């Protein structure tokens, strides 16, 4: 059974009316907005807070590094700082490796 080609073409679906292209991209745009407010913006906020914390480091601050090393800041350089982790034991760390600044006196009490 073979159909003539003109009959097959005549049965093709009519072309859909072109819709507004904005509606076809609307779910994608909404997904990006949700992604921005749930993932990107909070991450940018945390980075800004960390940058401000690192720039405000001064001699005598008690800090904890990303590796969990706690110590007192002895010297602050441009990109490195020296912390004293025990009497006469000093190490150099990158400023970005500091995860938090402890309240004064925390190291003496522990």
Phi and psi restraints in degrees (range 20) as a CNS / XPLOR table:
assign (resid 1 and name C) (resid 2 and name N)
       (resid 2 and name CA) (resid 2 and name C) 1.0 -123.0 20.0 2
assign (resid 2 and name N) (resid 2 and name CA)
       (resid 2 and name C) (resid 3 and name N) 1.0 135.1 20.0 2
assign (resid 2 and name C) (resid 3 and name N)
       (resid 3 and name CA) (resid 3 and name C) 1.0 -95.8 20.0 2
assign (resid 3 and name N) (resid 3 and name CA)
       (resid 3 and name C) (resid 4 and name N) 1.0 145.2 20.0 2
assign (resid 3 and name C) (resid 4 and name N)
       (resid 4 and name CA) (resid 4 and name C) 1.0 -67.8 20.0 2
assign (resid 4 and name N) (resid 4 and name CA)
       (resid 4 and name C) (resid 5 and name N) 1.0 148.5 20.0 2
assign (resid 4 and name C) (resid 5 and name N)
       (resid 5 and name CA) (resid 5 and name C) 1.0 -62.0 20.0 2
assign (resid 5 and name N) (resid 5 and name CA)
       (resid 5 and name C) (resid 6 and name N) 1.0 -34.3 20.0 2
assign (resid 5 and name C) (resid 6 and name N)
       (resid 6 and name CA) (resid 6 and name C) 1.0 -66.1 20.0 2
assign (resid 6 and name N) (resid 6 and name CA)
       (resid 6 and name C) (resid 7 and name N) 1.0 -32.2 20.0 2
assign (resid 6 and name C) (resid 7 and name N)
       (resid 7 and name CA) (resid 7 and name C) 1.0 -70.1 20.0 2
assign (resid 7 and name N) (resid 7 and name CA)
       (resid 7 and name C) (resid 8 and name N) 1.0 -38.8 20.0 2
assign (resid 7 and name C) (resid 8 and name N)
       (resid 8 and name CA) (resid 8 and name C) 1.0 -66.1 20.0 2
assign (resid 8 and name N) (resid 8 and name CA)
       (resid 8 and name C) (resid 9 and name N) 1.0 -41.6 20.0 2
assign (resid 8 and name C) (resid 9 and name N)
       (resid 9 and name CA) (resid 9 and name C) 1.0 -67.4 20.0 2
assign (resid 9 and name N) (resid 9 and name CA)
       (resid 9 and name C) (resid 10 and name N) 1.0 -37.1 20.0 2
assign (resid 9 and name C) (resid 10 and name N)
       (resid 10 and name CA) (resid 10 and name C) 1.0 -67.2 20.0 2
assign (resid 10 and name N) (resid 10 and name CA)
       (resid 10 and name C) (resid 11 and name N) 1.0 -24.7 20.0 2
assign (resid 10 and name C) (resid 11 and name N)
       (resid 11 and name CA) (resid 11 and name C) 1.0 -91.2 20.0 2
assign (resid 11 and name N) (resid 11 and name CA)
       (resid 11 and name C) (resid 12 and name N) 1.0 0.5 20.0 2
assign (resid 11 and name C) (resid 12 and name N)
       (resid 12 and name CA) (resid 12 and name C) 1.0 -64.9 20.0 2
assign (resid 12 and name N) (resid 12 and name CA)
       (resid 12 and name C) (resid 13 and name N) 1.0 149.3 20.0 2
assign (resid 12 and name C) (resid 13 and name N)
       (resid 13 and name CA) (resid 13 and name C) 1.0 -65.2 20.0 2
assign (resid 13 and name N) (resid 13 and name CA)
       (resid 13 and name C) (resid 14 and name N) 1.0 144.4 20.0 2
assign (resid 13 and name C) (resid 14 and name N)
       (resid 14 and name CA) (resid 14 and name C) 1.0 -68.5 20.0 2
assign (resid 14 and name N) (resid 14 and name CA)
       (resid 14 and name C) (resid 15 and name N) 1.0 149.6 20.0 2
assign (resid 14 and name C) (resid 15 and name N)
       (resid 15 and name CA) (resid 15 and name C) 1.0 -64.7 20.0 2
assign (resid 15 and name N) (resid 15 and name CA)
       (resid 15 and name C) (resid 16 and name N) 1.0 135.7 20.0 2
assign (resid 15 and name C) (resid 16 and name N)
       (resid 16 and name CA) (resid 16 and name C) 1.0 -71.3 20.0 2
assign (resid 16 and name N) (resid 16 and name CA)
       (resid 16 and name C) (resid 17 and name N) 1.0 146.5 20.0 2
assign (resid 16 and name C) (resid 17 and name N)
       (resid 17 and name CA) (resid 17 and name C) 1.0 -69.0 20.0 2
assign (resid 17 and name N) (resid 17 and name CA)
       (resid 17 and name C) (resid 18 and name N) 1.0 133.5 20.0 2
assign (resid 17 and name C) (resid 18 and name N)
       (resid 18 and name CA) (resid 18 and name C) 1.0 -65.3 20.0 2
assign (resid 18 and name N) (resid 18 and name CA)
       (resid 18 and name C) (resid 19 and name N) 1.0 127.7 20.0 2
assign (resid 18 and name C) (resid 19 and name N)
       (resid 19 and name CA) (resid 19 and name C) 1.0 -93.1 20.0 2
assign (resid 19 and name N) (resid 19 and name CA)
       (resid 19 and name C) (resid 20 and name N) 1.0 179.7 20.0 2
assign (resid 19 and name C) (resid 20 and name N)
       (resid 20 and name CA) (resid 20 and name C) 1.0 -70.2 20.0 2
assign (resid 20 and name N) (resid 20 and name CA)
       (resid 20 and name C) (resid 21 and name N) 1.0 124.3 20.0 2
assign (resid 20 and name C) (resid 21 and name N)
       (resid 21 and name CA) (resid 21 and name C) 1.0 -66.3 20.0 2
assign (resid 21 and name N) (resid 21 and name CA)
       (resid 21 and name C) (resid 22 and name N) 1.0 -20.1 20.0 2
assign (resid 21 and name C) (resid 22 and name N)
       (resid 22 and name CA) (resid 22 and name C) 1.0 -64.1 20.0 2
assign (resid 22 and name N) (resid 22 and name CA)
       (resid 22 and name C) (resid 23 and name N) 1.0 -37.5 20.0 2
assign (resid 22 and name C) (resid 23 and name N)
       (resid 23 and name CA) (resid 23 and name C) 1.0 -68.9 20.0 2
assign (resid 23 and name N) (resid 23 and name CA)
       (resid 23 and name C) (resid 24 and name N) 1.0 -29.1 20.0 2
assign (resid 23 and name C) (resid 24 and name N)
       (resid 24 and name CA) (resid 24 and name C) 1.0 -74.3 20.0 2
assign (resid 24 and name N) (resid 24 and name CA)
       (resid 24 and name C) (resid 25 and name N) 1.0 -27.4 20.0 2
assign (resid 24 and name C) (resid 25 and name N)
       (resid 25 and name CA) (resid 25 and name C) 1.0 -93.7 20.0 2
assign (resid 25 and name N) (resid 25 and name CA)
       (resid 25 and name C) (resid 26 and name N) 1.0 -7.3 20.0 2
assign (resid 25 and name C) (resid 26 and name N)
       (resid 26 and name CA) (resid 26 and name C) 1.0 -58.7 20.0 2
assign (resid 26 and name N) (resid 26 and name CA)
       (resid 26 and name C) (resid 27 and name N) 1.0 -45.1 20.0 2
assign (resid 26 and name C) (resid 27 and name N)
       (resid 27 and name CA) (resid 27 and name C) 1.0 -61.8 20.0 2
assign (resid 27 and name N) (resid 27 and name CA)
       (resid 27 and name C) (resid 28 and name N) 1.0 -37.0 20.0 2
assign (resid 27 and name C) (resid 28 and name N)
       (resid 28 and name CA) (resid 28 and name C) 1.0 -67.0 20.0 2
assign (resid 28 and name N) (resid 28 and name CA)
       (resid 28 and name C) (resid 29 and name N) 1.0 -40.7 20.0 2
assign (resid 28 and name C) (resid 29 and name N)
       (resid 29 and name CA) (resid 29 and name C) 1.0 -67.4 20.0 2
assign (resid 29 and name N) (resid 29 and name CA)
       (resid 29 and name C) (resid 30 and name N) 1.0 -41.9 20.0 2
assign (resid 29 and name C) (resid 30 and name N)
       (resid 30 and name CA) (resid 30 and name C) 1.0 -63.4 20.0 2
assign (resid 30 and name N) (resid 30 and name CA)
       (resid 30 and name C) (resid 31 and name N) 1.0 -39.2 20.0 2
assign (resid 30 and name C) (resid 31 and name N)
       (resid 31 and name CA) (resid 31 and name C) 1.0 -63.7 20.0 2
assign (resid 31 and name N) (resid 31 and name CA)
       (resid 31 and name C) (resid 32 and name N) 1.0 -40.6 20.0 2
assign (resid 31 and name C) (resid 32 and name N)
       (resid 32 and name CA) (resid 32 and name C) 1.0 -65.8 20.0 2
assign (resid 32 and name N) (resid 32 and name CA)
       (resid 32 and name C) (resid 33 and name N) 1.0 -41.5 20.0 2
assign (resid 32 and name C) (resid 33 and name N)
       (resid 33 and name CA) (resid 33 and name C) 1.0 -63.1 20.0 2
assign (resid 33 and name N) (resid 33 and name CA)
       (resid 33 and name C) (resid 34 and name N) 1.0 -44.1 20.0 2
assign (resid 33 and name C) (resid 34 and name N)
       (resid 34 and name CA) (resid 34 and name C) 1.0 -62.5 20.0 2
assign (resid 34 and name N) (resid 34 and name CA)
       (resid 34 and name C) (resid 35 and name N) 1.0 -44.7 20.0 2
assign (resid 34 and name C) (resid 35 and name N)
       (resid 35 and name CA) (resid 35 and name C) 1.0 -60.2 20.0 2
assign (resid 35 and name N) (resid 35 and name CA)
       (resid 35 and name C) (resid 36 and name N) 1.0 -40.9 20.0 2
assign (resid 35 and name C) (resid 36 and name N)
       (resid 36 and name CA) (resid 36 and name C) 1.0 -62.8 20.0 2
assign (resid 36 and name N) (resid 36 and name CA)
       (resid 36 and name C) (resid 37 and name N) 1.0 -48.0 20.0 2
assign (resid 36 and name C) (resid 37 and name N)
       (resid 37 and name CA) (resid 37 and name C) 1.0 -75.8 20.0 2
assign (resid 37 and name N) (resid 37 and name CA)
       (resid 37 and name C) (resid 38 and name N) 1.0 -23.9 20.0 2
assign (resid 37 and name C) (resid 38 and name N)
       (resid 38 and name CA) (resid 38 and name C) 1.0 -94.0 20.0 2
assign (resid 38 and name N) (resid 38 and name CA)
       (resid 38 and name C) (resid 39 and name N) 1.0 -26.8 20.0 2
assign (resid 38 and name C) (resid 39 and name N)
       (resid 39 and name CA) (resid 39 and name C) 1.0 -119.8 20.0 2
assign (resid 39 and name N) (resid 39 and name CA)
       (resid 39 and name C) (resid 40 and name N) 1.0 -53.6 20.0 2
assign (resid 39 and name C) (resid 40 and name N)
       (resid 40 and name CA) (resid 40 and name C) 1.0 -73.8 20.0 2
assign (resid 40 and name N) (resid 40 and name CA)
       (resid 40 and name C) (resid 41 and name N) 1.0 -48.3 20.0 2
assign (resid 40 and name C) (resid 41 and name N)
       (resid 41 and name CA) (resid 41 and name C) 1.0 -64.0 20.0 2
assign (resid 41 and name N) (resid 41 and name CA)
       (resid 41 and name C) (resid 42 and name N) 1.0 -46.7 20.0 2
assign (resid 41 and name C) (resid 42 and name N)
       (resid 42 and name CA) (resid 42 and name C) 1.0 -61.2 20.0 2
assign (resid 42 and name N) (resid 42 and name CA)
       (resid 42 and name C) (resid 43 and name N) 1.0 -36.5 20.0 2
assign (resid 42 and name C) (resid 43 and name N)
       (resid 43 and name CA) (resid 43 and name C) 1.0 -64.9 20.0 2
assign (resid 43 and name N) (resid 43 and name CA)
       (resid 43 and name C) (resid 44 and name N) 1.0 -41.3 20.0 2
assign (resid 43 and name C) (resid 44 and name N)
       (resid 44 and name CA) (resid 44 and name C) 1.0 -64.7 20.0 2
assign (resid 44 and name N) (resid 44 and name CA)
       (resid 44 and name C) (resid 45 and name N) 1.0 -37.2 20.0 2
assign (resid 44 and name C) (resid 45 and name N)
       (resid 45 and name CA) (resid 45 and name C) 1.0 -65.5 20.0 2
assign (resid 45 and name N) (resid 45 and name CA)
       (resid 45 and name C) (resid 46 and name N) 1.0 -43.4 20.0 2
assign (resid 45 and name C) (resid 46 and name N)
       (resid 46 and name CA) (resid 46 and name C) 1.0 -64.5 20.0 2
assign (resid 46 and name N) (resid 46 and name CA)
       (resid 46 and name C) (resid 47 and name N) 1.0 -39.9 20.0 2
assign (resid 46 and name C) (resid 47 and name N)
       (resid 47 and name CA) (resid 47 and name C) 1.0 -62.8 20.0 2
assign (resid 47 and name N) (resid 47 and name CA)
       (resid 47 and name C) (resid 48 and name N) 1.0 -40.1 20.0 2
assign (resid 47 and name C) (resid 48 and name N)
       (resid 48 and name CA) (resid 48 and name C) 1.0 -65.5 20.0 2
assign (resid 48 and name N) (resid 48 and name CA)
       (resid 48 and name C) (resid 49 and name N) 1.0 -42.5 20.0 2
assign (resid 48 and name C) (resid 49 and name N)
       (resid 49 and name CA) (resid 49 and name C) 1.0 -63.5 20.0 2
assign (resid 49 and name N) (resid 49 and name CA)
       (resid 49 and name C) (resid 50 and name N) 1.0 -41.2 20.0 2
assign (resid 49 and name C) (resid 50 and name N)
       (resid 50 and name CA) (resid 50 and name C) 1.0 -65.0 20.0 2
assign (resid 50 and name N) (resid 50 and name CA)
       (resid 50 and name C) (resid 51 and name N) 1.0 -41.8 20.0 2
assign (resid 50 and name C) (resid 51 and name N)
       (resid 51 and name CA) (resid 51 and name C) 1.0 -61.9 20.0 2
assign (resid 51 and name N) (resid 51 and name CA)
       (resid 51 and name C) (resid 52 and name N) 1.0 -42.1 20.0 2
assign (resid 51 and name C) (resid 52 and name N)
       (resid 52 and name CA) (resid 52 and name C) 1.0 -66.6 20.0 2
assign (resid 52 and name N) (resid 52 and name CA)
       (resid 52 and name C) (resid 53 and name N) 1.0 -39.3 20.0 2
assign (resid 52 and name C) (resid 53 and name N)
       (resid 53 and name CA) (resid 53 and name C) 1.0 -63.7 20.0 2
assign (resid 53 and name N) (resid 53 and name CA)
       (resid 53 and name C) (resid 54 and name N) 1.0 -44.5 20.0 2
assign (resid 53 and name C) (resid 54 and name N)
       (resid 54 and name CA) (resid 54 and name C) 1.0 -66.9 20.0 2
assign (resid 54 and name N) (resid 54 and name CA)
       (resid 54 and name C) (resid 55 and name N) 1.0 -38.0 20.0 2
assign (resid 54 and name C) (resid 55 and name N)
       (resid 55 and name CA) (resid 55 and name C) 1.0 -71.8 20.0 2
assign (resid 55 and name N) (resid 55 and name CA)
       (resid 55 and name C) (resid 56 and name N) 1.0 -21.5 20.0 2
assign (resid 55 and name C) (resid 56 and name N)
       (resid 56 and name CA) (resid 56 and name C) 1.0 -92.6 20.0 2
assign (resid 56 and name N) (resid 56 and name CA)
       (resid 56 and name C) (resid 57 and name N) 1.0 3.4 20.0 2
assign (resid 56 and name C) (resid 57 and name N)
       (resid 57 and name CA) (resid 57 and name C) 1.0 -64.8 20.0 2
assign (resid 57 and name N) (resid 57 and name CA)
       (resid 57 and name C) (resid 58 and name N) 1.0 140.1 20.0 2
assign (resid 57 and name C) (resid 58 and name N)
       (resid 58 and name CA) (resid 58 and name C) 1.0 -140.5 20.0 2
assign (resid 58 and name N) (resid 58 and name CA)
       (resid 58 and name C) (resid 59 and name N) 1.0 166.1 20.0 2
assign (resid 58 and name C) (resid 59 and name N)
       (resid 59 and name CA) (resid 59 and name C) 1.0 -60.6 20.0 2
assign (resid 59 and name N) (resid 59 and name CA)
       (resid 59 and name C) (resid 60 and name N) 1.0 134.3 20.0 2
assign (resid 59 and name C) (resid 60 and name N)
       (resid 60 and name CA) (resid 60 and name C) 1.0 98.4 20.0 2
assign (resid 60 and name N) (resid 60 and name CA)
       (resid 60 and name C) (resid 61 and name N) 1.0 -13.5 20.0 2
assign (resid 60 and name C) (resid 61 and name N)
       (resid 61 and name CA) (resid 61 and name C) 1.0 -68.4 20.0 2
assign (resid 61 and name N) (resid 61 and name CA)
       (resid 61 and name C) (resid 62 and name N) 1.0 144.9 20.0 2
assign (resid 61 and name C) (resid 62 and name N)
       (resid 62 and name CA) (resid 62 and name C) 1.0 -101.9 20.0 2
assign (resid 62 and name N) (resid 62 and name CA)
       (resid 62 and name C) (resid 63 and name N) 1.0 125.2 20.0 2
assign (resid 62 and name C) (resid 63 and name N)
       (resid 63 and name CA) (resid 63 and name C) 1.0 -130.3 20.0 2
assign (resid 63 and name N) (resid 63 and name CA)
       (resid 63 and name C) (resid 64 and name N) 1.0 162.7 20.0 2
assign (resid 63 and name C) (resid 64 and name N)
       (resid 64 and name CA) (resid 64 and name C) 1.0 -125.5 20.0 2
assign (resid 64 and name N) (resid 64 and name CA)
       (resid 64 and name C) (resid 65 and name N) 1.0 134.1 20.0 2
assign (resid 64 and name C) (resid 65 and name N)
       (resid 65 and name CA) (resid 65 and name C) 1.0 -86.9 20.0 2
assign (resid 65 and name N) (resid 65 and name CA)
       (resid 65 and name C) (resid 66 and name N) 1.0 173.9 20.0 2
assign (resid 65 and name C) (resid 66 and name N)
       (resid 66 and name CA) (resid 66 and name C) 1.0 -62.7 20.0 2
assign (resid 66 and name N) (resid 66 and name CA)
       (resid 66 and name C) (resid 67 and name N) 1.0 -27.6 20.0 2
assign (resid 66 and name C) (resid 67 and name N)
       (resid 67 and name CA) (resid 67 and name C) 1.0 -84.5 20.0 2
assign (resid 67 and name N) (resid 67 and name CA)
       (resid 67 and name C) (resid 68 and name N) 1.0 -3.0 20.0 2
assign (resid 67 and name C) (resid 68 and name N)
       (resid 68 and name CA) (resid 68 and name C) 1.0 94.6 20.0 2
assign (resid 68 and name N) (resid 68 and name CA)
       (resid 68 and name C) (resid 69 and name N) 1.0 8.0 20.0 2
assign (resid 68 and name C) (resid 69 and name N)
       (resid 69 and name CA) (resid 69 and name C) 1.0 -81.6 20.0 2
assign (resid 69 and name N) (resid 69 and name CA)
       (resid 69 and name C) (resid 70 and name N) 1.0 125.6 20.0 2
assign (resid 69 and name C) (resid 70 and name N)
       (resid 70 and name CA) (resid 70 and name C) 1.0 -106.6 20.0 2
assign (resid 70 and name N) (resid 70 and name CA)
       (resid 70 and name C) (resid 71 and name N) 1.0 143.5 20.0 2
assign (resid 70 and name C) (resid 71 and name N)
       (resid 71 and name CA) (resid 71 and name C) 1.0 -171.3 20.0 2
assign (resid 71 and name N) (resid 71 and name CA)
       (resid 71 and name C) (resid 72 and name N) 1.0 179.2 20.0 2
assign (resid 71 and name C) (resid 72 and name N)
       (resid 72 and name CA) (resid 72 and name C) 1.0 -108.0 20.0 2
assign (resid 72 and name N) (resid 72 and name CA)
       (resid 72 and name C) (resid 73 and name N) 1.0 134.6 20.0 2
assign (resid 72 and name C) (resid 73 and name N)
       (resid 73 and name CA) (resid 73 and name C) 1.0 -70.6 20.0 2
assign (resid 73 and name N) (resid 73 and name CA)
       (resid 73 and name C) (resid 74 and name N) 1.0 125.4 20.0 2
assign (resid 73 and name C) (resid 74 and name N)
       (resid 74 and name CA) (resid 74 and name C) 1.0 -104.3 20.0 2
assign (resid 74 and name N) (resid 74 and name CA)
       (resid 74 and name C) (resid 75 and name N) 1.0 -34.6 20.0 2
assign (resid 74 and name C) (resid 75 and name N)
       (resid 75 and name CA) (resid 75 and name C) 1.0 -148.7 20.0 2
assign (resid 75 and name N) (resid 75 and name CA)
       (resid 75 and name C) (resid 76 and name N) 1.0 137.8 20.0 2
assign (resid 75 and name C) (resid 76 and name N)
       (resid 76 and name CA) (resid 76 and name C) 1.0 -116.1 20.0 2
assign (resid 76 and name N) (resid 76 and name CA)
       (resid 76 and name C) (resid 77 and name N) 1.0 119.6 20.0 2
assign (resid 76 and name C) (resid 77 and name N)
       (resid 77 and name CA) (resid 77 and name C) 1.0 -104.0 20.0 2
assign (resid 77 and name N) (resid 77 and name CA)
       (resid 77 and name C) (resid 78 and name N) 1.0 -166.1 20.0 2
assign (resid 77 and name C) (resid 78 and name N)
       (resid 78 and name CA) (resid 78 and name C) 1.0 -70.9 20.0 2
assign (resid 78 and name N) (resid 78 and name CA)
       (resid 78 and name C) (resid 79 and name N) 1.0 -46.6 20.0 2
assign (resid 78 and name C) (resid 79 and name N)
       (resid 79 and name CA) (resid 79 and name C) 1.0 -124.6 20.0 2
assign (resid 79 and name N) (resid 79 and name CA)
       (resid 79 and name C) (resid 80 and name N) 1.0 -10.0 20.0 2
assign (resid 79 and name C) (resid 80 and name N)
       (resid 80 and name CA) (resid 80 and name C) 1.0 -122.0 20.0 2
assign (resid 80 and name N) (resid 80 and name CA)
       (resid 80 and name C) (resid 81 and name N) 1.0 158.4 20.0 2
assign (resid 80 and name C) (resid 81 and name N)
       (resid 81 and name CA) (resid 81 and name C) 1.0 -138.9 20.0 2
assign (resid 81 and name N) (resid 81 and name CA)
       (resid 81 and name C) (resid 82 and name N) 1.0 153.8 20.0 2
assign (resid 81 and name C) (resid 82 and name N)
       (resid 82 and name CA) (resid 82 and name C) 1.0 -106.2 20.0 2
assign (resid 82 and name N) (resid 82 and name CA)
       (resid 82 and name C) (resid 83 and name N) 1.0 128.8 20.0 2
assign (resid 82 and name C) (resid 83 and name N)
       (resid 83 and name CA) (resid 83 and name C) 1.0 -122.1 20.0 2
assign (resid 83 and name N) (resid 83 and name CA)
       (resid 83 and name C) (resid 84 and name N) 1.0 147.6 20.0 2
assign (resid 83 and name C) (resid 84 and name N)
       (resid 84 and name CA) (resid 84 and name C) 1.0 -99.4 20.0 2
assign (resid 84 and name N) (resid 84 and name CA)
       (resid 84 and name C) (resid 85 and name N) 1.0 118.0 20.0 2
assign (resid 84 and name C) (resid 85 and name N)
       (resid 85 and name CA) (resid 85 and name C) 1.0 -99.9 20.0 2
assign (resid 85 and name N) (resid 85 and name CA)
       (resid 85 and name C) (resid 86 and name N) 1.0 -16.1 20.0 2
assign (resid 85 and name C) (resid 86 and name N)
       (resid 86 and name CA) (resid 86 and name C) 1.0 -155.6 20.0 2
assign (resid 86 and name N) (resid 86 and name CA)
       (resid 86 and name C) (resid 87 and name N) 1.0 167.0 20.0 2
assign (resid 86 and name C) (resid 87 and name N)
       (resid 87 and name CA) (resid 87 and name C) 1.0 -56.7 20.0 2
assign (resid 87 and name N) (resid 87 and name CA)
       (resid 87 and name C) (resid 88 and name N) 1.0 122.4 20.0 2
assign (resid 87 and name C) (resid 88 and name N)
       (resid 88 and name CA) (resid 88 and name C) 1.0 63.2 20.0 2
assign (resid 88 and name N) (resid 88 and name CA)
       (resid 88 and name C) (resid 89 and name N) 1.0 22.4 20.0 2
assign (resid 88 and name C) (resid 89 and name N)
       (resid 89 and name CA) (resid 89 and name C) 1.0 -120.1 20.0 2
assign (resid 89 and name N) (resid 89 and name CA)
       (resid 89 and name C) (resid 90 and name N) 1.0 111.1 20.0 2
assign (resid 89 and name C) (resid 90 and name N)
       (resid 90 and name CA) (resid 90 and name C) 1.0 -122.4 20.0 2
assign (resid 90 and name N) (resid 90 and name CA)
       (resid 90 and name C) (resid 91 and name N) 1.0 142.6 20.0 2
assign (resid 90 and name C) (resid 91 and name N)
       (resid 91 and name CA) (resid 91 and name C) 1.0 -130.6 20.0 2
assign (resid 91 and name N) (resid 91 and name CA)
       (resid 91 and name C) (resid 92 and name N) 1.0 156.0 20.0 2
assign (resid 91 and name C) (resid 92 and name N)
       (resid 92 and name CA) (resid 92 and name C) 1.0 -103.4 20.0 2
assign (resid 92 and name N) (resid 92 and name CA)
       (resid 92 and name C) (resid 93 and name N) 1.0 135.7 20.0 2
assign (resid 92 and name C) (resid 93 and name N)
       (resid 93 and name CA) (resid 93 and name C) 1.0 -130.8 20.0 2
assign (resid 93 and name N) (resid 93 and name CA)
       (resid 93 and name C) (resid 94 and name N) 1.0 152.9 20.0 2
assign (resid 93 and name C) (resid 94 and name N)
       (resid 94 and name CA) (resid 94 and name C) 1.0 -72.1 20.0 2
assign (resid 94 and name N) (resid 94 and name CA)
       (resid 94 and name C) (resid 95 and name N) 1.0 147.7 20.0 2
assign (resid 94 and name C) (resid 95 and name N)
       (resid 95 and name CA) (resid 95 and name C) 1.0 -61.3 20.0 2
assign (resid 95 and name N) (resid 95 and name CA)
       (resid 95 and name C) (resid 96 and name N) 1.0 -33.3 20.0 2
assign (resid 95 and name C) (resid 96 and name N)
       (resid 96 and name CA) (resid 96 and name C) 1.0 -69.1 20.0 2
assign (resid 96 and name N) (resid 96 and name CA)
       (resid 96 and name C) (resid 97 and name N) 1.0 -14.6 20.0 2
assign (resid 96 and name C) (resid 97 and name N)
       (resid 97 and name CA) (resid 97 and name C) 1.0 -82.1 20.0 2
assign (resid 97 and name N) (resid 97 and name CA)
       (resid 97 and name C) (resid 98 and name N) 1.0 -4.9 20.0 2
assign (resid 97 and name C) (resid 98 and name N)
       (resid 98 and name CA) (resid 98 and name C) 1.0 -80.9 20.0 2
assign (resid 98 and name N) (resid 98 and name CA)
       (resid 98 and name C) (resid 99 and name N) 1.0 124.8 20.0 2
assign (resid 98 and name C) (resid 99 and name N)
       (resid 99 and name CA) (resid 99 and name C) 1.0 -97.7 20.0 2
assign (resid 99 and name N) (resid 99 and name CA)
       (resid 99 and name C) (resid 100 and name N) 1.0 -31.1 20.0 2
assign (resid 99 and name C) (resid 100 and name N)
       (resid 100 and name CA) (resid 100 and name C) 1.0 -157.7 20.0 2
assign (resid 100 and name N) (resid 100 and name CA)
       (resid 100 and name C) (resid 101 and name N) 1.0 157.5 20.0 2
assign (resid 100 and name C) (resid 101 and name N)
       (resid 101 and name CA) (resid 101 and name C) 1.0 -106.0 20.0 2
assign (resid 101 and name N) (resid 101 and name CA)
       (resid 101 and name C) (resid 102 and name N) 1.0 127.6 20.0 2
assign (resid 101 and name C) (resid 102 and name N)
       (resid 102 and name CA) (resid 102 and name C) 1.0 -87.7 20.0 2
assign (resid 102 and name N) (resid 102 and name CA)
       (resid 102 and name C) (resid 103 and name N) 1.0 154.9 20.0 2
assign (resid 102 and name C) (resid 103 and name N)
       (resid 103 and name CA) (resid 103 and name C) 1.0 -64.8 20.0 2
assign (resid 103 and name N) (resid 103 and name CA)
       (resid 103 and name C) (resid 104 and name N) 1.0 149.1 20.0 2
assign (resid 103 and name C) (resid 104 and name N)
       (resid 104 and name CA) (resid 104 and name C) 1.0 -58.3 20.0 2
assign (resid 104 and name N) (resid 104 and name CA)
       (resid 104 and name C) (resid 105 and name N) 1.0 137.5 20.0 2
assign (resid 104 and name C) (resid 105 and name N)
       (resid 105 and name CA) (resid 105 and name C) 1.0 89.5 20.0 2
assign (resid 105 and name N) (resid 105 and name CA)
       (resid 105 and name C) (resid 106 and name N) 1.0 -1.0 20.0 2
assign (resid 105 and name C) (resid 106 and name N)
       (resid 106 and name CA) (resid 106 and name C) 1.0 -67.0 20.0 2
assign (resid 106 and name N) (resid 106 and name CA)
       (resid 106 and name C) (resid 107 and name N) 1.0 -39.8 20.0 2
assign (resid 106 and name C) (resid 107 and name N)
       (resid 107 and name CA) (resid 107 and name C) 1.0 -71.4 20.0 2
assign (resid 107 and name N) (resid 107 and name CA)
       (resid 107 and name C) (resid 108 and name N) 1.0 -31.7 20.0 2
assign (resid 107 and name C) (resid 108 and name N)
       (resid 108 and name CA) (resid 108 and name C) 1.0 -71.6 20.0 2
assign (resid 108 and name N) (resid 108 and name CA)
       (resid 108 and name C) (resid 109 and name N) 1.0 -35.5 20.0 2
assign (resid 108 and name C) (resid 109 and name N)
       (resid 109 and name CA) (resid 109 and name C) 1.0 -76.4 20.0 2
assign (resid 109 and name N) (resid 109 and name CA)
       (resid 109 and name C) (resid 110 and name N) 1.0 -20.9 20.0 2
